[in-house]
Amino acid sequence: MRDHVEPYLRLIPEVRNVPKQNIRMSYDEEADVLYINFREHTVATDSELTDDDITIRYDGDEIIGFTVLHADARAA
């Protein structure tokens, strides 16, 4: 059973370093897109696409989430 939990336990150090208290993540395998949100049900007022295919979503000046394209390729 521990083998099933181990990959999630490795996330703990990274999650603890995130400056937001609430994090929601979902992964769309078909589209290979990872969604990371720091708020529930918030509509972004602005967004920016970086050169490395990450969309940063804002509410005013506050970052409320990220959309990571080609997520699987980044895991290597």
Backbone as CSV, one residue per row, in Angstrom:
resi,resn,N_x,N_y,N_z,CA_x,CA_y,CA_z,C_x,C_y,C_z
1,MET,0.819,-1.202,0.000,0.000,0.000,0.000,0.864,1.268,0.000
2,ARG,1.980,1.212,0.691,2.873,2.364,0.766,3.357,2.784,-0.620
3,ASP,3.524,1.827,-1.539,3.961,2.140,-2.901,2.982,3.062,-3.609
4,HIS,1.713,2.953,-3.281,0.708,3.807,-3.911,0.748,5.236,-3.363
5,VAL,1.183,5.386,-2.150,1.195,6.688,-1.486,2.517,7.429,-1.702
6,GLU,3.574,6.714,-1.910,4.921,7.296,-1.982,5.051,8.461,-2.969
7,PRO,4.536,8.377,-4.185,4.679,9.527,-5.103,4.045,10.806,-4.551
8,TYR,2.953,10.662,-3.825,2.291,11.840,-3.255,3.067,12.401,-2.078
9,LEU,3.691,11.542,-1.323,4.496,12.002,-0.200,5.686,12.827,-0.672
10,ARG,6.202,12.523,-1.843,7.333,13.297,-2.384,6.926,14.731,-2.741
11,LEU,5.632,14.985,-2.867,5.151,16.337,-3.164,5.184,17.261,-1.949
12,ILE,5.194,16.691,-0.768,5.045,17.481,0.455,6.058,18.623,0.558
13,PRO,7.357,18.405,0.353,8.289,19.537,0.479,7.972,20.684,-0.477
14,GLU,7.576,20.358,-1.689,7.268,21.417,-2.662,5.988,22.158,-2.294
15,VAL,4.982,21.433,-1.872,3.710,22.056,-1.512,3.890,22.966,-0.296
16,ARG,4.707,22.557,0.643,4.942,23.377,1.841,5.619,24.697,1.504
17,ASN,6.346,24.762,0.400,7.045,25.984,0.019,6.192,26.949,-0.800
18,VAL,5.011,26.535,-1.194,4.133,27.391,-1.985,3.535,28.457,-1.064
19,PRO,3.554,29.733,-1.484,3.090,30.802,-0.596,1.571,30.876,-0.438
20,LYS,0.828,30.026,-1.088,-0.633,30.025,-0.974,-1.062,28.910,-0.038
21,GLN,-2.178,29.110,0.657,-2.629,28.108,1.602,-3.469,27.018,0.957
22,ASN,-4.194,27.334,-0.075,-5.053,26.350,-0.733,-4.564,26.119,-2.148
23,ILE,-4.373,24.862,-2.491,-3.927,24.516,-3.825,-4.836,23.419,-4.357
24,ARG,-5.339,23.617,-5.553,-6.118,22.585,-6.234,-5.416,22.303,-7.549
25,MET,-5.227,21.024,-7.826,-4.577,20.645,-9.077,-5.417,19.602,-9.782
26,SER,-5.406,19.677,-11.099,-6.021,18.625,-11.902,-5.198,18.477,-13.172
27,TYR,-5.216,17.267,-13.693,-4.434,16.966,-14.889,-5.354,16.374,-15.942
28,ASP,-5.330,16.940,-17.138,-6.083,16.430,-18.279,-5.115,15.611,-19.121
29,GLU,-5.200,14.293,-18.990,-4.252,13.411,-19.669,-4.359,13.513,-21.184
30,GLU,-5.572,13.611,-21.692,-5.767,13.672,-23.147,-5.119,14.923,-23.745
31,ALA,-5.259,16.045,-23.067,-4.684,17.304,-23.554,-3.264,17.531,-23.033
32,ASP,-2.827,16.725,-22.052,-1.528,16.865,-21.397,-1.365,18.260,-20.810
33,VAL,-2.367,18.653,-20.019,-2.391,19.974,-19.402,-2.587,19.814,-17.892
34,LEU,-1.770,20.510,-17.126,-1.882,20.540,-15.672,-2.457,21.892,-15.267
35,TYR,-3.509,21.860,-14.457,-4.141,23.078,-13.946,-3.820,23.193,-12.466
36,ILE,-3.293,24.330,-12.047,-2.991,24.593,-10.645,-3.742,25.864,-10.262
37,ASN,-4.596,25.749,-9.253,-5.423,26.882,-8.834,-5.234,27.152,-7.354
38,PHE,-5.188,28.433,-6.997,-5.046,28.840,-5.609,-6.358,29.325,-5.019
39,ARG,-7.395,29.395,-5.840,-8.731,29.799,-5.386,-9.768,28.930,-6.079
40,GLU,-10.907,28.793,-5.428,-12.018,28.076,-6.052,-12.902,29.072,-6.794
41,HIS,-13.373,28.670,-7.946,-14.405,29.414,-8.681,-14.073,30.890,-8.883
42,THR,-12.871,31.191,-9.266,-12.470,32.564,-9.516,-12.209,32.746,-11.001
43,VAL,-12.741,33.797,-11.538,-12.506,34.131,-12.939,-11.320,35.091,-12.998
44,ALA,-10.380,34.791,-13.856,-9.206,35.647,-13.994,-9.567,36.966,-14.646
45,THR,-8.951,38.033,-14.165,-9.133,39.336,-14.797,-8.103,39.563,-15.886
46,ASP,-7.020,38.757,-15.853,-5.973,38.870,-16.856,-5.169,37.571,-16.855
47,SER,-4.434,37.358,-17.932,-3.563,36.190,-18.004,-2.402,36.502,-18.933
48,GLU,-1.355,35.708,-18.778,-0.184,35.894,-19.635,0.367,34.519,-19.992
49,LEU,0.720,34.346,-21.251,1.328,33.110,-21.724,2.832,33.325,-21.793
50,THR,3.581,32.502,-21.062,5.038,32.635,-21.043,5.643,31.952,-22.268
51,ASP,6.918,32.185,-22.480,7.625,31.573,-23.608,7.693,30.051,-23.505
52,ASP,7.546,29.519,-22.292,7.612,28.066,-22.127,6.233,27.436,-21.921
53,ASP,5.206,28.043,-22.514,3.842,27.501,-22.567,3.202,27.301,-21.202
54,ILE,3.383,28.256,-20.328,2.678,28.289,-19.054,1.814,29.542,-19.047
55,THR,0.545,29.360,-18.781,-0.349,30.505,-18.669,-0.478,30.854,-17.194
56,ILE,-0.185,32.089,-16.861,-0.329,32.592,-15.497,-1.623,33.388,-15.449
57,ARG,-2.509,33.032,-14.523,-3.802,33.708,-14.408,-3.797,34.643,-13.198
58,TYR,-4.361,35.823,-13.393,-4.367,36.858,-12.367,-5.789,37.299,-12.032
59,ASP,-5.957,37.743,-10.793,-7.117,38.526,-10.368,-6.517,39.818,-9.840
60,GLY,-6.565,40.846,-10.659,-5.832,42.068,-10.331,-4.343,41.769,-10.428
61,ASP,-3.618,42.061,-9.355,-2.176,41.786,-9.324,-1.848,40.432,-8.708
62,GLU,-2.843,39.738,-8.187,-2.617,38.471,-7.494,-2.660,37.288,-8.463
63,ILE,-1.665,36.418,-8.382,-1.673,35.184,-9.176,-2.670,34.230,-8.554
64,ILE,-3.623,33.759,-9.364,-4.635,32.840,-8.848,-4.486,31.437,-9.429
65,GLY,-3.570,31.276,-10.381,-3.363,29.941,-10.904,-2.443,29.904,-12.107
66,PHE,-2.133,28.668,-12.485,-1.279,28.401,-13.636,-1.918,27.315,-14.483
67,THR,-1.700,27.374,-15.772,-2.036,26.285,-16.688,-0.739,25.898,-17.369
68,VAL,-0.356,24.629,-17.211,0.925,24.152,-17.736,0.673,23.235,-18.933
69,LEU,1.016,23.709,-20.124,0.864,22.905,-21.331,2.030,21.925,-21.452
70,HIS,1.813,20.813,-22.111,2.855,19.789,-22.317,3.424,19.323,-20.970
71,ALA,2.552,19.108,-20.017,2.978,18.785,-18.651,3.790,17.504,-18.560
72,ASP,3.419,16.488,-19.298,4.112,15.213,-19.201,5.575,15.340,-19.615
73,ALA,5.844,16.128,-20.628,7.212,16.310,-21.106,8.084,17.010,-20.071
74,ARG,7.476,17.788,-19.188,8.233,18.505,-18.166,8.603,17.611,-16.988
75,ALA,7.936,16.485,-16.872,8.154,15.598,-15.725,9.481,14.834,-15.843
76,ALA,10.045,14.793,-17.023,11.294,14.041,-17.215,12.489,14.758,-16.669
